[in-house]
Amino acid sequence: MKTIILEKITIDSSHKNIKFDQKIFENVEYSQHNFYSHINIVKELITKKLYTITVIIDNLKSEFLNKKEYVKFTKIQISTKYRELLYQYFFKEFGEEKGQFVYRQYLNKYRPIWLEEGQKHDLDDYIIKLELEERYKKVILQKYKNIEKFKKSRFQIIKERYYDLPSPLDHFDYRNPYDNIFVWYQENKKLVKRGGSGSSQQREDNSKFIYGFSLINKKINIPSYLFLYSNENELIFIKKFNSLTVPEYNIGSNYSIDEKEKDTILTTTNFIKWSSFNKVKEITVYKHKMVI
């Protein structure tokens, strides 16, 4: 594959004055439909009007971290020590790369049950109970005689940035350096799915929809809108692209396909990358060309 640089965009104060169509964020709701593959996405959405929104997210300035104008303070429950131990043993046995592959198989195995039972629990909870505990509980008990104390609830105070997007898009997963929003029109609605890197489900949806939208983009150009969420919590419009343009991060994570198929699918897709996750100053737009 040969990388072709299309343009470099320097971020400066002038971008704060660039106008955009506010309607791209309005009247949207999350799709509850389970798209089980990128091919399924193509079959169901190729006749729909589509577009994407990518928001690159700067880290918040350190001097704003304790200011309520910029940050919401919330007490949340975090994983128990016991749950952490189960995952530690899992990745110790399989390693990072194979572990991710095995975990994707678990996700595929239990997703139908999760959907059938109304998504009342996290999908990961089924894997914890039916796979990881079966495999490692006895090992943990041999090392730690009283694991009940490891099962006790744990809490922490998190500082969650305000995310200045219209509801329901105003929830921000602080683990993500970018926010990919995939939008389509259906009847009188605009439905969305979201991709990122913060959780296994976000990474899966991100990969699946980029592959699906890329295939559709080969036949019908999909517009893409690029924004920066600055280190001062400002939403800044960067550019509208007339063809699918997305970050080339985490593509294939938690949803992998054959590398040759991947290269073929992504030949008409434009990608973006940036040099810093603290303060984005320059964005590179590029594409890959297959070399024969």
C-alpha positions in Angstrom: 0.0 0.0 0.0 1.2 3.5 -0.9 0.2 6.5 1.3 -0.8 9.6 -0.6 -1.0 12.9 1.3 -4.1 14.9 0.2 -3.7 17.9 2.3 -2.5 19.3 5.7 -4.8 21.5 7.7 -3.3 23.9 10.2 -5.6 24.7 13.1 -5.6 28.4 14.0 -8.0 31.0 15.5 -9.7 31.6 12.2 -11.4 28.2 12.4 -13.5 29.5 15.3 -15.4 31.7 12.9 -16.2 29.1 10.3 -19.9 28.4 10.0 -21.5 25.0 9.5 -24.9 23.5 9.1 -26.2 23.1 12.7 -28.9 20.6 11.4 -26.3 17.8 11.2 -26.5 17.5 15.0 -30.3 18.0 15.3 -33.2 15.5 15.6 -31.0 12.4 16.0 -31.6 9.4 18.1 -29.6 6.2 18.7 -30.4 3.2 16.6 -31.2 0.1 18.6 -30.7 -2.2 15.6 -27.9 -4.7 15.9 -25.9 -4.6 12.7 -24.1 -8.0 13.0 -21.5 -7.3 10.2 -20.2 -4.6 7.8 -22.0 -6.5 4.9 -25.2 -6.2 6.8 -24.7 -2.5 7.2 -24.2 -2.2 3.4 -27.4 -4.2 2.6 -29.5 -2.2 5.0 -28.1 1.3 4.5 -27.0 1.6 0.9 -30.3 3.2 -0.1 -30.3 5.7 2.8 -28.9 9.2 3.0 -25.7 8.9 5.0 -23.0 11.2 6.6 -20.4 11.0 9.3 -19.3 13.4 12.0 -15.8 13.1 13.5 -14.9 15.2 16.6 -11.2 15.1 17.5 -10.9 15.7 21.2 -8.1 17.7 22.8 -7.2 17.0 26.4 -8.7 19.6 28.7 -6.3 22.3 29.9 -4.9 21.4 33.3 -6.0 24.7 34.9 -9.6 23.8 34.1 -9.6 20.4 35.6 -11.1 21.6 39.0 -13.5 24.2 37.6 -17.1 23.3 37.6 -17.7 25.5 34.5 -15.7 22.9 32.5 -16.0 19.7 34.5 -18.8 17.7 36.2 -17.8 15.8 39.3 -19.4 12.4 39.7 -19.1 9.5 42.0 -19.1 6.3 40.0 -18.8 2.6 40.7 -15.7 1.0 39.2 -14.7 -2.6 38.6 -14.1 -4.8 41.6 -10.6 -6.1 42.3 -11.9 -9.6 41.6 -13.1 -8.6 38.1 -9.7 -7.0 37.5 -7.9 -10.2 38.6 -10.1 -12.3 36.1 -9.0 -10.1 33.2 -5.3 -10.2 34.4 -5.3 -14.0 34.4 -7.1 -14.1 31.0 -4.5 -11.8 29.2 -1.6 -13.5 31.1 -2.8 -16.8 29.6 -3.5 -15.7 26.0 -1.3 -12.6 25.6 -2.7 -9.2 24.3 -3.1 -10.1 20.6 -4.6 -13.6 21.0 -6.6 -12.4 24.0 -8.3 -9.8 21.9 -9.1 -12.4 19.3 -10.6 -14.8 21.9 -12.5 -12.0 23.5 -14.1 -11.1 20.2 -15.3 -14.7 19.9 -16.9 -14.4 23.4 -18.6 -11.1 22.3 -20.1 -12.9 19.3 -21.1 -15.9 21.3 -23.1 -14.0 24.0 -24.4 -11.0 22.0 -27.6 -12.9 20.9 -28.4 -13.8 24.6 -27.6 -10.2 25.7 -30.0 -8.8 23.0 -32.7 -11.4 23.8 -32.6 -10.5 27.5 -33.1 -6.8 26.7 -29.5 -5.6 27.4 -30.2 -5.5 31.1 -26.6 -6.1 32.0 -23.3 -5.2 30.3 -22.3 -7.7 27.6 -19.0 -8.1 29.4 -20.9 -9.5 32.4 -21.9 -12.6 30.5 -18.3 -13.2 29.6 -17.1 -12.7 33.2 -19.6 -15.1 34.6 -19.7 -17.8 32.0 -16.1 -17.8 30.7 -13.6 -16.1 32.9 -15.0 -17.3 36.3 -15.2 -20.8 35.0 -11.6 -20.6 33.9 -9.9 -18.7 36.7 -12.0 -18.6 39.9 -10.3 -21.7 41.4 -6.9 -20.4 40.6 -7.7 -17.1 42.3 -9.1 -18.9 45.4 -5.9 -20.9 45.7 -3.9 -17.7 45.9 -6.4 -15.5 47.8 -8.3 -17.3 50.5 -10.9 -14.7 51.0 -12.0 -13.3 47.7 -15.2 -11.8 49.1 -13.3 -8.7 50.0 -12.2 -8.4 46.4 -15.8 -8.5 45.3 -16.8 -5.5 47.4 -18.0 -2.4 45.4 -15.4 0.2 44.7 -16.0 3.9 43.9 -14.1 6.8 42.6 -14.8 10.5 41.9 -14.4 11.2 38.2 -14.1 14.5 36.5 -16.2 14.4 33.4 -15.8 17.2 30.9 -18.9 18.9 29.6 -19.4 18.0 25.9 -21.1 20.8 24.0 -23.1 18.7 21.5 -26.9 18.7 21.4 -28.7 15.9 23.3 -28.4 12.9 23.0 -24.9 13.3 21.7 -23.7 15.3 24.7 -22.4 12.3 26.6 -18.6 12.2 26.4 -16.6 9.0 27.0 -13.4 10.6 28.4 -11.4 7.6 27.3 -11.8 8.5 23.6 -9.4 10.8 21.8 -12.0 11.0 19.0 -15.8 10.6 18.5 -17.1 9.0 15.3 -20.8 9.5 14.7 -22.4 7.5 11.8 -25.7 9.0 10.7 -28.5 7.8 8.3 -32.0 8.9 7.5 -34.8 6.4 8.0 -38.3 7.5 7.4 -38.7 10.8 9.3 -35.8 10.1 11.7 -32.0 10.5 11.7 -30.5 7.4 13.4 -26.9 7.2 14.7 -24.3 4.7 15.9 -21.2 5.8 17.6 -17.6 4.6 17.4 -14.5 5.2 19.5 -11.7 3.4 21.3 -13.0 3.6 24.9 -14.7 0.2 25.2 -14.8 -3.1 23.3 -18.3 -2.3 21.9 -17.2 1.2 20.8 -14.2 -0.3 19.0 -16.3 -2.9 17.3 -18.9 -0.5 16.1 -16.2 1.9 14.9 -14.6 -0.8 12.8 -17.8 -2.3 11.5 -19.3 1.0 10.4 -16.1 2.3 8.8 -15.9 -0.9 6.7 -19.6 -0.8 5.9 -19.6 3.0 5.0 -16.4 2.5 3.0 -18.1 -0.1 0.8 -21.1 2.2 0.3 -18.7 5.1 -0.4 -17.3 3.3 -3.4 -20.7 3.7 -5.1 -22.1 6.9 -3.4 -19.9 9.5 -1.8 -20.6 9.9 1.9 -20.1 13.4 3.2 -18.0 13.7 6.4 -17.8 16.6 8.8 -14.7 17.2 10.9 -14.6 19.1 14.2 -12.2 19.8 17.0 -13.3 19.8 20.6 -10.7 22.1 22.0 -8.8 22.1 25.3 -11.2 24.8 26.4 -14.3 22.8 25.7 -15.1 24.7 22.4 -16.6 22.9 19.5 -14.7 24.1 16.4 -15.7 23.2 12.8 -12.7 22.3 10.7 -14.0 21.1 7.3 -16.7 19.3 5.4 -15.4 16.5 3.1 -17.4 15.3 0.1 -16.3 11.7 0.5 -15.9 9.5 3.5 -13.1 10.7 5.7 -12.4 9.2 9.2 -9.5 8.7 11.6 -7.3 5.7 10.9 -7.2 4.6 14.6 -8.5 1.3 16.0 -9.9 0.1 12.6 -10.1 -3.7 12.9 -10.1 -3.7 16.7 -12.7 -6.0 18.1 -14.0 -6.6 14.6 -11.3 -8.1 12.3 -11.5 -9.1 8.6 -8.9 -10.5 6.2 -6.1 -7.9 5.6 -6.5 -8.1 1.8 -10.2 -7.6 2.1 -9.6 -4.7 4.4 -7.2 -3.0 2.0 -9.6 -3.4 -0.9 -12.5 -2.0 1.1 -10.6 1.1 2.2 -9.2 2.1 -1.2 -11.6 5.0 -1.6 -11.7 6.1 2.0 -9.8 9.2 3.1 -8.1 9.1 6.5 -7.0 11.7 9.0 -4.4 11.7 11.7 -2.9 14.2 14.1 0.3 14.5 16.0 -0.8 15.3 19.5 -3.7 14.3 21.8 -3.0 17.3 24.0 -3.4 20.2 21.6 -4.1 19.5 17.9 -2.3 21.9 15.7 -2.2 20.1 12.4 -4.3 17.4 10.8 -3.1 15.3 7.8 -5.6 14.0 5.3 -4.4 11.1 3.2 -5.5 7.9 1.5 -4.0 4.5 0.6 -3.4 3.3 -2.9 -2.9 -0.4 -3.6 0.4 -1.0 -5.4 0.3 -3.8 -8.0 
